[in-house]
Amino acid sequence: MKRVLIVHAHPEPQSFTTALQTNAAEELRKQGHEVVVTDLYALGFNPVASSADFSERANPDYLVYALEQRHAYGSGTLAPDIKPHVEAVLWADLIIFSFPIYWFSTPAILKGWIDRVLLSGPFYGGLRFYDKGGLRDKQAWVVATLGGQPHMFGADGVHGELPRMLSHLLRGTLGYLGFDVLTPFFGYHVPYITHEDRVKMLETFRQEVRNLDSRPRLAFPSLSDFDERLYPLSETAQGLSQEPNRHEALKARRRDDHNQMVLVDGMSGTTINLSQDEFKDYHKGVGMMALAAMALWLLMLALHI
Ligand SMILES: Cc1cc2nc3c(=O)[nH]c(=O)nc-3n(C[C@H](O)[C@H](O)[C@H](O)COP(=O)(O)O)c2cc1C
């Protein structure tokens, strides 16, 4: 038996998004899970993070919101409208986020819940994120509806890949906090499909709720692949030496941290760590190319081309 919290953000109780949420709750209860629904619009949840969230300040002269969250959680002085939500997060084994996509993102009321409830301190902080995040013993599932159609999303789709579009939520929030993040459910083209298609979508959705335990997970970085200053551990240097053509796309930049050189890929902005020797080789290569270009130019000049 799981404890399931559904955080629901839709302003219309008769909407299809709300129907997905009620179907999820019904199906999960049928399976014997305990389900609590937080309906943000029905509650009139205040989404604005501000100094009013702290009745006693660590620093009354200057607001650093995350530091005050830590202080307020520790001293029990969080605003009364935040506290029950924090307790619900702590209680849950699985949190389902149910919402329509607004502007490639979540409705503002849900974004405000994230800002105010997912506290710095108990849930993340310092080097406690991704697989070291404070919520790593919990699962998260995003259930979202949208106006767009499936062909508009994907590597070649006009809007790019949908999970990438929501990476601020899937990775930047849920993965970052350590959640085991299930692959999202997307209800496409919802305002435009027929009643019959909506019924079919609800049936598919209920089936997916029943199979939640075997749902694939999203992959996120492990902090064990990074050093204590979050530089990637050095296997990327080998990748570079296997791909000599990429040298042309690299702009060199020197950093003295760790006695290592870091190249920044001019096309993608990706950084690649190199040892001193590899860095010298790279420069030799660039020098040879410059000499060859100069020789060609002199030849063209001599031949009056
Ligand atoms: C403010 C706003 C922004 C929206 N942004 C998007 C968007 O970025 N992409 C998209 O496909 N649909 C977008 N939509 C469409 C909604 O996602 C869609 O109408 C909703 O999911 C339908 O579900 P419902 O019938 O339960 O309301 C937007 C709708 C509104 C009102």
The ligand as an SDF file (V2000), in Angstrom:
LIG
                    3D

 31 33  0  0  0  0  0  0  0  0999 V2000
   -2.6480   30.0480  -20.6780 C   0  0  0  0  0  0  0  0  0  0  0  0
   -2.6140   28.8110  -21.5420 C   0  0  0  0  0  0  0  0  0  0  0  0
   -1.4190   28.3860  -22.0670 C   0  0  0  0  0  0  0  0  0  0  0  0
   -1.3780   27.2290  -22.8410 C   0  0  0  0  0  0  0  0  0  0  0  0
   -0.1640   26.8010  -23.3360 N   0  0  0  0  0  0  0  0  0  0  0  0
   -0.1000   25.6710  -24.0600 C   0  0  0  0  0  0  0  0  0  0  0  0
    1.1480   25.1980  -24.5600 C   0  0  0  0  0  0  0  0  0  0  0  0
    2.2080   25.7740  -24.3260 O   0  0  0  0  0  0  0  0  0  0  0  0
    1.1540   24.0690  -25.3000 N   0  0  0  0  0  0  0  0  0  0  0  0
    0.0100   23.3730  -25.5850 C   0  0  0  0  0  0  0  0  0  0  0  0
    0.0640   22.3480  -26.2870 O   0  0  0  0  0  0  0  0  0  0  0  0
   -1.2010   23.7840  -25.0850 N   0  0  0  0  0  0  0  0  0  0  0  0
   -1.2720   24.9030  -24.3520 C   0  0  0  0  0  0  0  0  0  0  0  0
   -2.4810   25.3260  -23.8360 N   0  0  0  0  0  0  0  0  0  0  0  0
   -3.6660   24.4600  -24.0360 C   0  0  0  0  0  0  0  0  0  0  0  0
   -3.9830   23.6620  -22.7720 C   0  0  0  0  0  0  0  0  0  0  0  0
   -2.8970   22.8840  -22.3630 O   0  0  0  0  0  0  0  0  0  0  0  0
   -5.2120   22.7930  -23.0220 C   0  0  0  0  0  0  0  0  0  0  0  0
   -6.2670   23.6450  -23.3550 O   0  0  0  0  0  0  0  0  0  0  0  0
   -5.5850   21.9810  -21.8030 C   0  0  0  0  0  0  0  0  0  0  0  0
   -4.6280   21.0310  -21.5200 O   0  0  0  0  0  0  0  0  0  0  0  0
   -6.8800   21.2590  -22.0680 C   0  0  0  0  0  0  0  0  0  0  0  0
   -7.2770   20.5470  -20.9190 O   0  0  0  0  0  0  0  0  0  0  0  0
   -8.6920   20.8340  -20.2240 P   0  0  0  0  0  0  0  0  0  0  0  0
   -9.7500   20.5810  -21.2640 O   0  0  0  0  0  0  0  0  0  0  0  0
   -8.7600   19.9040  -19.0840 O   0  0  0  0  0  0  0  0  0  0  0  0
   -8.6820   22.2820  -19.8140 O   0  0  0  0  0  0  0  0  0  0  0  0
   -2.5620   26.4820  -23.0950 C   0  0  0  0  0  0  0  0  0  0  0  0
   -3.7740   26.9360  -22.5480 C   0  0  0  0  0  0  0  0  0  0  0  0
   -3.8030   28.0850  -21.7960 C   0  0  0  0  0  0  0  0  0  0  0  0
   -5.1170   28.5420  -21.2290 C   0  0  0  0  0  0  0  0  0  0  0  0
  1  2  1  0
  2  3  1  0
  2 30  2  0
  3  4  2  0
  4  5  1  0
  4 28  1  0
  5  6  2  0
  6  7  1  0
  6 13  1  0
  7  8  2  0
  7  9  1  0
  9 10  1  0
 10 11  2  0
 10 12  1  0
 12 13  2  0
 13 14  1  0
 14 15  1  0
 14 28  1  0
 15 16  1  0
 16 17  1  0
 16 18  1  0
 18 19  1  0
 18 20  1  0
 20 21  1  0
 20 22  1  0
 22 23  1  0
 23 24  1  0
 24 25  2  0
 24 26  1  0
 24 27  1  0
 28 29  2  0
 29 30  1  0
 30 31  1  0
M  END
$$$$
